[in-house]
Amino acid sequence: MTPPSFPVVLTPDVEDGGFLATCPIIPGCISQGDTREEALANIREAIALCLKCQAEEGWTLPQQYEVASVTVAAA
């Protein structure tokens, strides 16, 4: 069985350098790393830890979600 995939958003950390990583379908699941690869490894670990706490805390993951981009005109 293939492990589930989770959406992850990577953004450059302009203040401290490196990258911030968030998993938008798990509230509060955030990590960081000095490199893109380190940030991805760290968020993978954070997601795994969140999933271990899932049953204890009583929250569920959305059954379906869509990752989309929107364009917004500058004000």
PyMOL Python script that loads the backbone (N, CA, C, O; Angstrom):
from pymol import cmd

cmd.read_pdbstr("""\
ATOM      1  N   MET A   1       0.842  -1.184   0.000  1.00  0.00           N
ATOM      2  CA  MET A   1       0.000   0.000   0.000  1.00  0.00           C
ATOM      3  C   MET A   1       0.884   1.244   0.000  1.00  0.00           C
ATOM      4  O   MET A   1       1.825   1.348   0.787  1.00  0.00           O
ATOM      5  N   THR A   2       0.574   2.181  -0.884  1.00  0.00           N
ATOM      6  CA  THR A   2       1.334   3.424  -0.994  1.00  0.00           C
ATOM      7  C   THR A   2       0.920   4.381   0.122  1.00  0.00           C
ATOM      8  O   THR A   2      -0.272   4.593   0.345  1.00  0.00           O
ATOM      9  N   PRO A   3       1.893   4.960   0.825  1.00  0.00           N
ATOM     10  CA  PRO A   3       1.540   5.924   1.879  1.00  0.00           C
ATOM     11  C   PRO A   3       0.846   7.140   1.268  1.00  0.00           C
ATOM     12  O   PRO A   3       1.111   7.490   0.118  1.00  0.00           O
ATOM     13  N   PRO A   4      -0.043   7.787   2.032  1.00  0.00           N
ATOM     14  CA  PRO A   4      -0.739   8.960   1.501  1.00  0.00           C
ATOM     15  C   PRO A   4       0.209  10.135   1.277  1.00  0.00           C
ATOM     16  O   PRO A   4       1.229  10.274   1.953  1.00  0.00           O
ATOM     17  N   SER A   5      -0.153  10.968   0.318  1.00  0.00           N
ATOM     18  CA  SER A   5       0.591  12.204   0.053  1.00  0.00           C
ATOM     19  C   SER A   5      -0.170  13.373   0.651  1.00  0.00           C
ATOM     20  O   SER A   5      -1.399  13.347   0.725  1.00  0.00           O
ATOM     21  N   PHE A   6       0.539  14.376   1.067  1.00  0.00           N
ATOM     22  CA  PHE A   6      -0.062  15.557   1.671  1.00  0.00           C
ATOM     23  C   PHE A   6       0.436  16.801   0.956  1.00  0.00           C
ATOM     24  O   PHE A   6       1.603  16.861   0.566  1.00  0.00           O
ATOM     25  N   PRO A   7      -0.436  17.809   0.774  1.00  0.00           N
ATOM     26  CA  PRO A   7       0.024  19.055   0.164  1.00  0.00           C
ATOM     27  C   PRO A   7       0.934  19.791   1.140  1.00  0.00           C
ATOM     28  O   PRO A   7       0.673  19.836   2.342  1.00  0.00           O
ATOM     29  N   VAL A   8       1.995  20.362   0.606  1.00  0.00           N
ATOM     30  CA  VAL A   8       2.945  21.133   1.409  1.00  0.00           C
ATOM     31  C   VAL A   8       3.246  22.428   0.656  1.00  0.00           C
ATOM     32  O   VAL A   8       3.479  22.417  -0.553  1.00  0.00           O
ATOM     33  N   VAL A   9       3.238  23.534   1.382  1.00  0.00           N
ATOM     34  CA  VAL A   9       3.583  24.832   0.810  1.00  0.00           C
ATOM     35  C   VAL A   9       4.957  25.220   1.342  1.00  0.00           C
ATOM     36  O   VAL A   9       5.171  25.277   2.553  1.00  0.00           O
ATOM     37  N   LEU A  10       5.880  25.486   0.430  1.00  0.00           N
ATOM     38  CA  LEU A  10       7.233  25.944   0.787  1.00  0.00           C
ATOM     39  C   LEU A  10       7.355  27.417   0.448  1.00  0.00           C
ATOM     40  O   LEU A  10       6.997  27.837  -0.652  1.00  0.00           O
ATOM     41  N   THR A  11       7.856  28.198   1.385  1.00  0.00           N
ATOM     42  CA  THR A  11       8.110  29.612   1.124  1.00  0.00           C
ATOM     43  C   THR A  11       9.485  29.979   1.668  1.00  0.00           C
ATOM     44  O   THR A  11       9.898  29.484   2.716  1.00  0.00           O
ATOM     45  N   PRO A  12      10.193  30.852   0.947  1.00  0.00           N
ATOM     46  CA  PRO A  12      11.486  31.304   1.466  1.00  0.00           C
ATOM     47  C   PRO A  12      11.281  32.100   2.757  1.00  0.00           C
ATOM     48  O   PRO A  12      10.359  32.910   2.860  1.00  0.00           O
ATOM     49  N   ASP A  13      12.138  31.863   3.717  1.00  0.00           N
ATOM     50  CA  ASP A  13      12.107  32.622   4.976  1.00  0.00           C
ATOM     51  C   ASP A  13      13.051  33.807   4.815  1.00  0.00           C
ATOM     52  O   ASP A  13      14.250  33.690   5.071  1.00  0.00           O
ATOM     53  N   VAL A  14      12.511  34.946   4.391  1.00  0.00           N
ATOM     54  CA  VAL A  14      13.361  36.102   4.075  1.00  0.00           C
ATOM     55  C   VAL A  14      14.017  36.693   5.310  1.00  0.00           C
ATOM     56  O   VAL A  14      15.081  37.304   5.203  1.00  0.00           O
ATOM     57  N   GLU A  15      13.410  36.527   6.488  1.00  0.00           N
ATOM     58  CA  GLU A  15      13.996  37.065   7.710  1.00  0.00           C
ATOM     59  C   GLU A  15      15.216  36.279   8.166  1.00  0.00           C
ATOM     60  O   GLU A  15      16.266  36.855   8.452  1.00  0.00           O
ATOM     61  N   ASP A  16      15.069  34.958   8.232  1.00  0.00           N
ATOM     62  CA  ASP A  16      16.120  34.115   8.805  1.00  0.00           C
ATOM     63  C   ASP A  16      16.862  33.274   7.773  1.00  0.00           C
ATOM     64  O   ASP A  16      17.830  32.594   8.111  1.00  0.00           O
ATOM     65  N   GLY A  17      16.416  33.312   6.514  1.00  0.00           N
ATOM     66  CA  GLY A  17      17.004  32.443   5.501  1.00  0.00           C
ATOM     67  C   GLY A  17      16.364  31.062   5.588  1.00  0.00           C
ATOM     68  O   GLY A  17      15.644  30.766   6.541  1.00  0.00           O
ATOM     69  N   GLY A  18      16.621  30.238   4.613  1.00  0.00           N
ATOM     70  CA  GLY A  18      16.049  28.899   4.599  1.00  0.00           C
ATOM     71  C   GLY A  18      14.633  28.919   4.062  1.00  0.00           C
ATOM     72  O   GLY A  18      14.256  29.808   3.298  1.00  0.00           O
ATOM     73  N   PHE A  19      13.846  27.924   4.473  1.00  0.00           N
ATOM     74  CA  PHE A  19      12.497  27.752   3.964  1.00  0.00           C
ATOM     75  C   PHE A  19      11.535  27.421   5.090  1.00  0.00           C
ATOM     76  O   PHE A  19      11.895  26.736   6.047  1.00  0.00           O
ATOM     77  N   LEU A  20      10.304  27.913   4.969  1.00  0.00           N
ATOM     78  CA  LEU A  20       9.206  27.524   5.844  1.00  0.00           C
ATOM     79  C   LEU A  20       8.371  26.497   5.090  1.00  0.00           C
ATOM     80  O   LEU A  20       8.209  26.606   3.875  1.00  0.00           O
ATOM     81  N   ALA A  21       7.851  25.522   5.782  1.00  0.00           N
ATOM     82  CA  ALA A  21       7.009  24.488   5.169  1.00  0.00           C
ATOM     83  C   ALA A  21       5.751  24.333   6.005  1.00  0.00           C
ATOM     84  O   ALA A  21       5.820  24.222   7.229  1.00  0.00           O
ATOM     85  N   THR A  22       4.599  24.327   5.341  1.00  0.00           N
ATOM     86  CA  THR A  22       3.334  24.123   6.031  1.00  0.00           C
ATOM     87  C   THR A  22       2.525  23.074   5.294  1.00  0.00           C
ATOM     88  O   THR A  22       2.634  22.926   4.077  1.00  0.00           O
ATOM     89  N   CYS A  23       1.715  22.350   6.046  1.00  0.00           N
ATOM     90  CA  CYS A  23       0.764  21.405   5.471  1.00  0.00           C
ATOM     91  C   CYS A  23      -0.618  22.001   5.717  1.00  0.00           C
ATOM     92  O   CYS A  23      -1.132  21.921   6.833  1.00  0.00           O
ATOM     93  N   PRO A  24      -1.232  22.601   4.689  1.00  0.00           N
ATOM     94  CA  PRO A  24      -2.458  23.369   4.908  1.00  0.00           C
ATOM     95  C   PRO A  24      -3.679  22.561   5.341  1.00  0.00           C
ATOM     96  O   PRO A  24      -4.645  23.150   5.827  1.00  0.00           O
ATOM     97  N   ILE A  25      -3.676  21.256   5.186  1.00  0.00           N
ATOM     98  CA  ILE A  25      -4.850  20.492   5.620  1.00  0.00           C
ATOM     99  C   ILE A  25      -4.727  20.006   7.064  1.00  0.00           C
ATOM    100  O   ILE A  25      -5.657  19.402   7.597  1.00  0.00           O
ATOM    101  N   ILE A  26      -3.581  20.269   7.697  1.00  0.00           N
ATOM    102  CA  ILE A  26      -3.405  19.937   9.115  1.00  0.00           C
ATOM    103  C   ILE A  26      -3.112  21.242   9.848  1.00  0.00           C
ATOM    104  O   ILE A  26      -1.986  21.737   9.793  1.00  0.00           O
ATOM    105  N   PRO A  27      -4.107  21.809  10.536  1.00  0.00           N
ATOM    106  CA  PRO A  27      -3.905  23.086  11.217  1.00  0.00           C
ATOM    107  C   PRO A  27      -2.701  23.045  12.161  1.00  0.00           C
ATOM    108  O   PRO A  27      -2.560  22.129  12.971  1.00  0.00           O
ATOM    109  N   GLY A  28      -1.846  24.051  12.041  1.00  0.00           N
ATOM    110  CA  GLY A  28      -0.692  24.159  12.917  1.00  0.00           C
ATOM    111  C   GLY A  28       0.498  23.305  12.535  1.00  0.00           C
ATOM    112  O   GLY A  28       1.499  23.297  13.251  1.00  0.00           O
ATOM    113  N   CYS A  29       0.417  22.589  11.430  1.00  0.00           N
ATOM    114  CA  CYS A  29       1.528  21.726  11.008  1.00  0.00           C
ATOM    115  C   CYS A  29       2.508  22.560  10.182  1.00  0.00           C
ATOM    116  O   CYS A  29       2.331  22.758   8.980  1.00  0.00           O
ATOM    117  N   ILE A  30       3.544  23.040  10.868  1.00  0.00           N
ATOM    118  CA  ILE A  30       4.521  23.959  10.284  1.00  0.00           C
ATOM    119  C   ILE A  30       5.915  23.492  10.670  1.00  0.00           C
ATOM    120  O   ILE A  30       6.127  22.990  11.773  1.00  0.00           O
ATOM    121  N   SER A  31       6.865  23.661   9.753  1.00  0.00           N
ATOM    122  CA  SER A  31       8.257  23.354  10.056  1.00  0.00           C
ATOM    123  C   SER A  31       9.138  24.286   9.229  1.00  0.00           C
ATOM    124  O   SER A  31       8.639  25.184   8.551  1.00  0.00           O
ATOM    125  N   GLN A  32      10.434  24.070   9.289  1.00  0.00           N
ATOM    126  CA  GLN A  32      11.371  24.908   8.543  1.00  0.00           C
ATOM    127  C   GLN A  32      12.654  24.130   8.309  1.00  0.00           C
ATOM    128  O   GLN A  32      12.841  23.041   8.853  1.00  0.00           O
ATOM    129  N   GLY A  33      13.527  24.694   7.502  1.00  0.00           N
ATOM    130  CA  GLY A  33      14.830  24.083   7.261  1.00  0.00           C
ATOM    131  C   GLY A  33      15.741  25.061   6.556  1.00  0.00           C
ATOM    132  O   GLY A  33      15.274  26.009   5.925  1.00  0.00           O
ATOM    133  N   ASP A  34      17.027  24.840   6.660  1.00  0.00           N
ATOM    134  CA  ASP A  34      18.005  25.714   6.013  1.00  0.00           C
ATOM    135  C   ASP A  34      17.976  25.565   4.495  1.00  0.00           C
ATOM    136  O   ASP A  34      18.292  26.508   3.770  1.00  0.00           O
ATOM    137  N   THR A  35      17.597  24.384   4.018  1.00  0.00           N
ATOM    138  CA  THR A  35      17.501  24.126   2.581  1.00  0.00           C
ATOM    139  C   THR A  35      16.102  23.609   2.270  1.00  0.00           C
ATOM    140  O   THR A  35      15.349  23.246   3.173  1.00  0.00           O
ATOM    141  N   ARG A  36      15.764  23.579   0.990  1.00  0.00           N
ATOM    142  CA  ARG A  36      14.474  23.044   0.553  1.00  0.00           C
ATOM    143  C   ARG A  36      14.341  21.588   1.010  1.00  0.00           C
ATOM    144  O   ARG A  36      13.299  21.184   1.527  1.00  0.00           O
ATOM    145  N   GLU A  37      15.396  20.814   0.815  1.00  0.00           N
ATOM    146  CA  GLU A  37      15.378  19.400   1.170  1.00  0.00           C
ATOM    147  C   GLU A  37      15.197  19.200   2.673  1.00  0.00           C
ATOM    148  O   GLU A  37      14.450  18.321   3.102  1.00  0.00           O
ATOM    149  N   GLU A  38      15.881  20.016   3.465  1.00  0.00           N
ATOM    150  CA  GLU A  38      15.756  19.908   4.919  1.00  0.00           C
ATOM    151  C   GLU A  38      14.349  20.298   5.366  1.00  0.00           C
ATOM    152  O   GLU A  38      13.781  19.652   6.247  1.00  0.00           O
ATOM    153  N   ALA A  39      13.784  21.343   4.771  1.00  0.00           N
ATOM    154  CA  ALA A  39      12.429  21.763   5.123  1.00  0.00           C
ATOM    155  C   ALA A  39      11.425  20.655   4.793  1.00  0.00           C
ATOM    156  O   ALA A  39      10.512  20.397   5.577  1.00  0.00           O
ATOM    157  N   LEU A  40      11.587  20.001   3.641  1.00  0.00           N
ATOM    158  CA  LEU A  40      10.690  18.906   3.267  1.00  0.00           C
ATOM    159  C   LEU A  40      10.842  17.716   4.211  1.00  0.00           C
ATOM    160  O   LEU A  40       9.847  17.099   4.589  1.00  0.00           O
ATOM    161  N   ALA A  41      12.061  17.392   4.591  1.00  0.00           N
ATOM    162  CA  ALA A  41      12.281  16.290   5.539  1.00  0.00           C
ATOM    163  C   ALA A  41      11.644  16.627   6.888  1.00  0.00           C
ATOM    164  O   ALA A  41      11.037  15.765   7.523  1.00  0.00           O
ATOM    165  N   ASN A  42      11.783  17.874   7.320  1.00  0.00           N
ATOM    166  CA  ASN A  42      11.231  18.279   8.616  1.00  0.00           C
ATOM    167  C   ASN A  42       9.702  18.300   8.610  1.00  0.00           C
ATOM    168  O   ASN A  42       9.079  17.903   9.595  1.00  0.00           O
ATOM    169  N   ILE A  43       9.086  18.760   7.506  1.00  0.00           N
ATOM    170  CA  ILE A  43       7.620  18.778   7.464  1.00  0.00           C
ATOM    171  C   ILE A  43       7.083  17.356   7.365  1.00  0.00           C
ATOM    172  O   ILE A  43       6.006  17.065   7.886  1.00  0.00           O
ATOM    173  N   ARG A  44       7.810  16.479   6.714  1.00  0.00           N
ATOM    174  CA  ARG A  44       7.403  15.068   6.654  1.00  0.00           C
ATOM    175  C   ARG A  44       7.345  14.500   8.081  1.00  0.00           C
ATOM    176  O   ARG A  44       6.400  13.795   8.434  1.00  0.00           O
ATOM    177  N   GLU A  45       8.344  14.809   8.882  1.00  0.00           N
ATOM    178  CA  GLU A  45       8.367  14.351  10.278  1.00  0.00           C
ATOM    179  C   GLU A  45       7.237  15.001  11.085  1.00  0.00           C
ATOM    180  O   GLU A  45       6.601  14.342  11.908  1.00  0.00           O
ATOM    181  N   ALA A  46       6.992  16.289  10.849  1.00  0.00           N
ATOM    182  CA  ALA A  46       5.917  16.989  11.558  1.00  0.00           C
ATOM    183  C   ALA A  46       4.558  16.395  11.209  1.00  0.00           C
ATOM    184  O   ALA A  46       3.713  16.231  12.089  1.00  0.00           O
ATOM    185  N   ILE A  47       4.337  16.071   9.943  1.00  0.00           N
ATOM    186  CA  ILE A  47       3.073  15.455   9.524  1.00  0.00           C
ATOM    187  C   ILE A  47       2.909  14.103  10.219  1.00  0.00           C
ATOM    188  O   ILE A  47       1.831  13.794  10.727  1.00  0.00           O
ATOM    189  N   ALA A  48       3.965  13.305  10.241  1.00  0.00           N
ATOM    190  CA  ALA A  48       3.899  11.992  10.893  1.00  0.00           C
ATOM    191  C   ALA A  48       3.542  12.139  12.371  1.00  0.00           C
ATOM    192  O   ALA A  48       2.733  11.370  12.890  1.00  0.00           O
ATOM    193  N   LEU A  49       4.135  13.115  13.050  1.00  0.00           N
ATOM    194  CA  LEU A  49       3.826  13.334  14.467  1.00  0.00           C
ATOM    195  C   LEU A  49       2.386  13.796  14.654  1.00  0.00           C
ATOM    196  O   LEU A  49       1.718  13.371  15.595  1.00  0.00           O
ATOM    197  N   CYS A  50       1.903  14.663  13.765  1.00  0.00           N
ATOM    198  CA  CYS A  50       0.506  15.107  13.843  1.00  0.00           C
ATOM    199  C   CYS A  50      -0.439  13.926  13.665  1.00  0.00           C
ATOM    200  O   CYS A  50      -1.436  13.810  14.378  1.00  0.00           O
ATOM    201  N   LEU A  51      -0.131  13.056  12.720  1.00  0.00           N
ATOM    202  CA  LEU A  51      -0.996  11.908  12.473  1.00  0.00           C
ATOM    203  C   LEU A  51      -1.018  10.949  13.657  1.00  0.00           C
ATOM    204  O   LEU A  51      -2.035  10.300  13.902  1.00  0.00           O
ATOM    205  N   LYS A  52       0.090  10.849  14.397  1.00  0.00           N
ATOM    206  CA  LYS A  52       0.113  10.011  15.606  1.00  0.00           C
ATOM    207  C   LYS A  52      -0.831  10.569  16.672  1.00  0.00           C
ATOM    208  O   LYS A  52      -1.436   9.806  17.425  1.00  0.00           O
ATOM    209  N   CYS A  53      -0.956  11.887  16.736  1.00  0.00           N
ATOM    210  CA  CYS A  53      -1.807  12.539  17.736  1.00  0.00           C
ATOM    211  C   CYS A  53      -3.258  12.637  17.285  1.00  0.00           C
ATOM    212  O   CYS A  53      -4.131  12.960  18.091  1.00  0.00           O
ATOM    213  N   GLN A  54      -3.525  12.369  16.037  1.00  0.00           N
ATOM    214  CA  GLN A  54      -4.853  12.554  15.452  1.00  0.00           C
ATOM    215  C   GLN A  54      -5.956  11.874  16.254  1.00  0.00           C
ATOM    216  O   GLN A  54      -6.941  12.519  16.617  1.00  0.00           O
ATOM    217  N   ALA A  55      -5.808  10.610  16.530  1.00  0.00           N
ATOM    218  CA  ALA A  55      -6.850   9.869  17.250  1.00  0.00           C
ATOM    219  C   ALA A  55      -7.019  10.385  18.677  1.00  0.00           C
ATOM    220  O   ALA A  55      -8.142  10.521  19.162  1.00  0.00           O
ATOM    221  N   GLU A  56      -5.912  10.670  19.343  1.00  0.00           N
ATOM    222  CA  GLU A  56      -5.967  11.160  20.721  1.00  0.00           C
ATOM    223  C   GLU A  56      -6.685  12.499  20.810  1.00  0.00           C
ATOM    224  O   GLU A  56      -7.440  12.743  21.752  1.00  0.00           O
ATOM    225  N   GLU A  57      -6.449  13.368  19.826  1.00  0.00           N
ATOM    226  CA  GLU A  57      -7.010  14.717  19.865  1.00  0.00           C
ATOM    227  C   GLU A  57      -8.388  14.794  19.222  1.00  0.00           C
ATOM    228  O   GLU A  57      -9.092  15.790  19.386  1.00  0.00           O
ATOM    229  N   GLY A  58      -8.782  13.749  18.491  1.00  0.00           N
ATOM    230  CA  GLY A  58     -10.118  13.681  17.940  1.00  0.00           C
ATOM    231  C   GLY A  58     -10.391  14.511  16.699  1.00  0.00           C
ATOM    232  O   GLY A  58     -11.546  14.842  16.431  1.00  0.00           O
ATOM    233  N   TRP A  59      -9.377  14.854  15.942  1.00  0.00           N
ATOM    234  CA  TRP A  59      -9.610  15.596  14.704  1.00  0.00           C
ATOM    235  C   TRP A  59      -9.458  14.667  13.507  1.00  0.00           C
ATOM    236  O   TRP A  59      -8.831  13.611  13.602  1.00  0.00           O
ATOM    237  N   THR A  60     -10.029  15.065  12.396  1.00  0.00           N
ATOM    238  CA  THR A  60      -9.962  14.262  11.187  1.00  0.00           C
ATOM    239  C   THR A  60      -9.406  15.092  10.036  1.00  0.00           C
ATOM    240  O   THR A  60      -9.465  16.322  10.038  1.00  0.00           O
ATOM    241  N   LEU A  61      -8.873  14.388   9.070  1.00  0.00           N
ATOM    242  CA  LEU A  61      -8.401  15.034   7.843  1.00  0.00           C
ATOM    243  C   LEU A  61      -9.566  15.176   6.881  1.00  0.00           C
ATOM    244  O   LEU A  61     -10.484  14.356   6.898  1.00  0.00           O
ATOM    245  N   PRO A  62      -9.545  16.210   6.039  1.00  0.00           N
ATOM    246  CA  PRO A  62     -10.592  16.297   5.028  1.00  0.00           C
ATOM    247  C   PRO A  62     -10.504  15.096   4.088  1.00  0.00           C
ATOM    248  O   PRO A  62      -9.410  14.673   3.716  1.00  0.00           O
ATOM    249  N   GLN A  63     -11.653  14.552   3.709  1.00  0.00           N
ATOM    250  CA  GLN A  63     -11.674  13.411   2.800  1.00  0.00           C
ATOM    251  C   GLN A  63     -11.251  13.817   1.394  1.00  0.00           C
ATOM    252  O   GLN A  63     -10.627  13.035   0.677  1.00  0.00           O
ATOM    253  N   GLN A  64     -11.589  15.026   1.007  1.00  0.00           N
ATOM    254  CA  GLN A  64     -11.208  15.535  -0.309  1.00  0.00           C
ATOM    255  C   GLN A  64     -10.753  16.971  -0.154  1.00  0.00           C
ATOM    256  O   GLN A  64     -11.236  17.694   0.718  1.00  0.00           O
ATOM    257  N   TYR A  65      -9.834  17.378  -0.991  1.00  0.00           N
ATOM    258  CA  TYR A  65      -9.401  18.765  -1.042  1.00  0.00           C
ATOM    259  C   TYR A  65      -8.845  19.022  -2.425  1.00  0.00           C
ATOM    260  O   TYR A  65      -8.505  18.096  -3.162  1.00  0.00           O
ATOM    261  N   GLU A  66      -8.759  20.286  -2.760  1.00  0.00           N
ATOM    262  CA  GLU A  66      -8.210  20.687  -4.058  1.00  0.00           C
ATOM    263  C   GLU A  66      -7.156  21.743  -3.818  1.00  0.00           C
ATOM    264  O   GLU A  66      -7.356  22.661  -3.022  1.00  0.00           O
ATOM    265  N   VAL A  67      -6.042  21.619  -4.500  1.00  0.00           N
ATOM    266  CA  VAL A  67      -4.997  22.639  -4.463  1.00  0.00           C
ATOM    267  C   VAL A  67      -5.191  23.499  -5.688  1.00  0.00           C
ATOM    268  O   VAL A  67      -5.122  23.002  -6.812  1.00  0.00           O
ATOM    269  N   ALA A  68      -5.432  24.775  -5.492  1.00  0.00           N
ATOM    270  CA  ALA A  68      -5.704  25.692  -6.597  1.00  0.00           C
ATOM    271  C   ALA A  68      -4.900  26.972  -6.421  1.00  0.00           C
ATOM    272  O   ALA A  68      -4.469  27.303  -5.317  1.00  0.00           O
ATOM    273  N   SER A  69      -4.706  27.675  -7.509  1.00  0.00           N
ATOM    274  CA  SER A  69      -4.065  28.991  -7.487  1.00  0.00           C
ATOM    275  C   SER A  69      -5.075  30.016  -7.961  1.00  0.00           C
ATOM    276  O   SER A  69      -5.882  29.732  -8.846  1.00  0.00           O
ATOM    277  N   VAL A  70      -5.038  31.185  -7.392  1.00  0.00           N
ATOM    278  CA  VAL A  70      -5.908  32.262  -7.830  1.00  0.00           C
ATOM    279  C   VAL A  70      -5.060  33.482  -8.169  1.00  0.00           C
ATOM    280  O   VAL A  70      -3.995  33.696  -7.589  1.00  0.00           O
ATOM    281  N   THR A  71      -5.543  34.268  -9.106  1.00  0.00           N
ATOM    282  CA  THR A  71      -4.881  35.510  -9.472  1.00  0.00           C
ATOM    283  C   THR A  71      -5.680  36.666  -8.915  1.00  0.00           C
ATOM    284  O   THR A  71      -6.902  36.705  -9.063  1.00  0.00           O
ATOM    285  N   VAL A  72      -5.007  37.609  -8.276  1.00  0.00           N
ATOM    286  CA  VAL A  72      -5.665  38.763  -7.701  1.00  0.00           C
ATOM    287  C   VAL A  72      -5.006  40.006  -8.264  1.00  0.00           C
ATOM    288  O   VAL A  72      -3.785  40.150  -8.205  1.00  0.00           O
ATOM    289  N   ALA A  73      -5.815  40.908  -8.811  1.00  0.00           N
ATOM    290  CA  ALA A  73      -5.284  42.151  -9.353  1.00  0.00           C
ATOM    291  C   ALA A  73      -4.761  43.018  -8.218  1.00  0.00           C
ATOM    292  O   ALA A  73      -5.348  43.065  -7.137  1.00  0.00           O
ATOM    293  N   ALA A  74      -3.664  43.696  -8.471  1.00  0.00           N
ATOM    294  CA  ALA A  74      -3.078  44.580  -7.459  1.00  0.00           C
ATOM    295  C   ALA A  74      -4.020  45.750  -7.185  1.00  0.00           C
ATOM    296  O   ALA A  74      -4.669  46.261  -8.097  1.00  0.00           O
ATOM    297  N   ALA A  75      -4.086  46.162  -5.943  1.00  0.00           N
ATOM    298  CA  ALA A  75      -5.003  47.271  -5.568  1.00  0.00           C
ATOM    299  C   ALA A  75      -4.374  48.603  -5.883  1.00  0.00           C
ATOM    300  O   ALA A  75      -4.983  49.646  -5.643  1.00  0.00           O
TER     301      ALA A  75
END
""", "prot")
cmd.dss("prot")
cmd.show_as("cartoon", "prot")
cmd.util.cbc("prot")
cmd.orient("prot")
